[in-house]
Amino acid sequence: MHYQIIGRKTEEEIKINSRIIEDFVIAFMASDVKRIGTLLHTSGKFFGRYNKNKTIGYFHRVFFEKDGIQFKPYFQINTGISLDPLPGAEVIEIRCSDEDIRQPFGKKAADFAAERVFHFCFTFLGGRIFSIEQPKSMQKDRKKLIQSN
């Protein structure tokens, strides 16, 4: 049987982790692979299977492939709550598109704007991102979770 250990974070850890997430989002929007590399922990495990170097390669493809996000002029950042694989973790939704559209959290990508949507949730260790996961199940806020319990 697998048990999930829930730990409380100190105010200082919350501040540090929030700054790291902000740095990640800014680096993502700037297509700055080098900066993302500095935010990743050397011993981390990313997307369930990648080490740090493979993860840097993943972001390079996302940024610079044929339809990479470096060519998308509009970004929208939304937040939500992960229901898997890190239940309760904050989800950062980054929406990149060719048109200035506003979409609610969790909505499917808009084909007419060539929109790409990314969902990331993180764990941290020693002031670095220790893991990045892409949740499949998430919600905008905790209200529905509280009401359903």
Secondary structure as UniProt FT lines:
FT   HELIX           11..29
FT   TURN            30..31
FT   HELIX           33..39
FT   TURN            42..43
FT   TURN            47..49
FT   HELIX           52..64
FT   TURN            66..67
FT   HELIX           69..71
FT   STRAND          74..82
FT   TURN            87..88
FT   STRAND          90..97
FT   TURN            105..106
FT   HELIX           111..113
FT   STRAND          116..125
FT   TURN            126..127
FT   STRAND          128..133
FT   STRAND          138..139
FT   HELIX           143..148
//
